[in-house]
Amino acid sequence: MEYTPFGGPEGPRVSTLALGALPFGAGVDEPTSFALLDRFVEAGGTFIDTADCYCFWVAGRTGRESEELLGRWLASRKNRDGLVISTKLGAQPDPELATTWPRNAEGLSAKTVRAAAEGSLRRLGTDHVDVLFAHLEDRSVDFVETVGAFADLVADGLIGQAGVSNHPTSRIKQARAAAVELGVPGYTAVQQRHSFLTPKPGASFEIQEAADDDLLALVRAQDDLSMMAYTALLEGALVREDRPLPRQYQTPQNERRRAALWRTAQEAGVTRAQLALAWVLRGDPQIIPVLGVSTLSQLDDALGAPAVPADALAALAVAVDEAEAEAGAE
């Protein structure tokens, strides 16, 4: 495992792979979830990502299951001090709002941010979380209010860093600028969709946001801003024959890029998932993939990503260029 500072040079050192706990306790049972967490830590992993709403959309679930399970695991293993925990707030459905999700999401008001953060701490059984993300946009609240609420949590020692997820790059820039004007800590982490393939121009993911060139340039230029990527394998569609690409990625260019990835992985003697994750890890800027796994074999495969040799990534770049050149000649 490799490690890097997160959220700036003075931020905590984290493993360059993060384990996503989204399905734990809802789609993945407790014994399997514990085994996955144990294996990740045994391999040197230190960064675990969850949210206060995983997975409310599963029948019979409340969305509190992931944090609660992680809290039980932390208590049983007594290893909290050696880990970096990130969670998110703002997306949990509010039963007092008589509308459908995401219109009834709890939102990002100062009152909600404080209450949601305290709820996460109780479920996780910890006195602080290392990174707390605003999970999705809330246009009903001025981002200055939200930034101030997160800064108060930092000042109170309840969170180490503030992060933002599923926000357009323009709003992230505005929020960071507002923090500077207020003289308070701003967002030092961002978590968006990002993978080896690029969505169609203008593609919609509803409440999700894909990293765009402007965001990548911002992260590249700002040494106090780190990025995490979710859905790096496009829920398996990037690496599996039985899963078509999501409609937002269905372009001839992406079909050629995926074919180049598969061919290069075979020639390099690495798995498709390892090569795709290594592409995220070794890019500019360096990005931490959030591993979405539900079996030990999937996790063991993903854990091999940092060991992908540099010449495999160089060969992938050549293969992509050649595929594009062939398409241009048609």
TAVEN-V365163 format. One record per residue. RES is the residue in three letters. NEAR is the number of other ideal C-beta (glycine too) atoms within 12 Angstrom. Layout:
# TAVEN-V365163
RES & NEAR
RES & NEAR
This chain:
# TAVEN-V365163
MET & 26
GLU & 24
TYR & 21
THR & 29
PRO & 25
PHE & 38
GLY & 40
GLY & 24
PRO & 15
GLU & 15
GLY & 28
PRO & 30
ARG & 24
VAL & 36
SER & 35
THR & 39
LEU & 45
ALA & 46
LEU & 48
GLY & 44
ALA & 48
LEU & 42
PRO & 32
PHE & 40
GLY & 36
ALA & 31
GLY & 26
VAL & 32
ASP & 17
GLU & 24
PRO & 17
THR & 25
SER & 38
PHE & 25
ALA & 23
LEU & 39
LEU & 41
ASP & 22
ARG & 25
PHE & 38
VAL & 29
GLU & 19
ALA & 28
GLY & 21
GLY & 39
THR & 33
PHE & 43
ILE & 46
ASP & 46
THR & 50
ALA & 48
ASP & 45
CYS & 39
TYR & 39
CYS & 31
PHE & 30
TRP & 21
VAL & 20
ALA & 9
GLY & 12
ARG & 23
THR & 23
GLY & 36
ARG & 31
GLU & 34
SER & 43
GLU & 43
GLU & 30
LEU & 36
LEU & 46
GLY & 34
ARG & 24
TRP & 37
LEU & 31
ALA & 17
SER & 18
ARG & 21
LYS & 14
ASN & 22
ARG & 25
ASP & 15
GLY & 20
LEU & 35
VAL & 42
ILE & 44
SER & 51
THR & 52
LYS & 47
LEU & 50
GLY & 44
ALA & 37
GLN & 40
PRO & 26
ASP & 28
PRO & 14
GLU & 11
LEU & 17
ALA & 9
THR & 13
THR & 11
TRP & 22
PRO & 27
ARG & 19
ASN & 21
ALA & 36
GLU & 38
GLY & 34
LEU & 43
SER & 26
ALA & 25
LYS & 20
THR & 31
VAL & 39
ARG & 27
ALA & 24
ALA & 43
ALA & 42
GLU & 26
GLY & 28
SER & 44
LEU & 31
ARG & 20
ARG & 36
LEU & 37
GLY & 23
THR & 33
ASP & 20
HIS & 28
VAL & 46
ASP & 42
VAL & 49
LEU & 50
PHE & 48
ALA & 49
HIS & 43
LEU & 35
GLU & 29
ASP & 34
ARG & 18
SER & 19
VAL & 26
ASP & 19
PHE & 37
VAL & 25
GLU & 25
THR & 47
VAL & 38
GLY & 30
ALA & 39
PHE & 47
ALA & 32
ASP & 25
LEU & 37
VAL & 30
ALA & 17
ASP & 20
GLY & 15
LEU & 33
ILE & 43
GLY & 32
GLN & 40
ALA & 47
GLY & 47
VAL & 49
SER & 44
ASN & 36
HIS & 38
PRO & 27
THR & 27
SER & 17
ARG & 32
ILE & 40
LYS & 26
GLN & 24
ALA & 41
ARG & 35
ALA & 19
ALA & 27
ALA & 30
VAL & 19
GLU & 16
LEU & 23
GLY & 12
VAL & 24
PRO & 34
GLY & 36
TYR & 45
THR & 42
ALA & 49
VAL & 48
GLN & 49
GLN & 41
ARG & 38
HIS & 41
SER & 38
PHE & 44
LEU & 37
THR & 25
PRO & 30
LYS & 19
PRO & 13
GLY & 9
ALA & 22
SER & 15
PHE & 24
GLU & 16
ILE & 24
GLN & 26
GLU & 34
ALA & 37
ALA & 38
ASP & 25
ASP & 16
ASP & 20
LEU & 35
LEU & 26
ALA & 17
LEU & 31
VAL & 38
ARG & 19
ALA & 15
GLN & 26
ASP & 19
ASP & 25
LEU & 38
SER & 41
MET & 45
MET & 49
ALA & 42
TYR & 41
THR & 37
ALA & 44
LEU & 42
LEU & 38
GLU & 26
GLY & 26
ALA & 29
LEU & 39
VAL & 33
ARG & 20
GLU & 13
ASP & 8
ARG & 16
PRO & 18
LEU & 33
PRO & 27
ARG & 15
GLN & 26
TYR & 31
GLN & 19
THR & 20
PRO & 19
GLN & 24
ASN & 31
GLU & 20
ARG & 26
ARG & 33
ARG & 39
ALA & 28
ALA & 36
LEU & 43
TRP & 27
ARG & 22
THR & 36
ALA & 34
GLN & 20
GLU & 19
ALA & 28
GLY & 17
VAL & 32
THR & 30
ARG & 39
ALA & 39
GLN & 39
LEU & 47
ALA & 44
LEU & 47
ALA & 42
TRP & 42
VAL & 43
LEU & 39
ARG & 30
GLY & 27
ASP & 15
PRO & 27
GLN & 30
ILE & 39
ILE & 50
PRO & 44
VAL & 44
LEU & 46
GLY & 36
VAL & 38
SER & 27
THR & 21
LEU & 23
SER & 17
GLN & 30
LEU & 32
ASP & 22
ASP & 29
ALA & 46
LEU & 36
GLY & 30
ALA & 41
PRO & 31
ALA & 26
VAL & 34
PRO & 22
ALA & 18
ASP & 18
ALA & 32
LEU & 33
ALA & 19
ALA & 27
LEU & 37
ALA & 24
VAL & 19
ALA & 30
VAL & 29
ASP & 18
GLU & 20
ALA & 27
GLU & 20
ALA & 14
GLU & 16
ALA & 19
GLY & 12
ALA & 8
GLU & 9
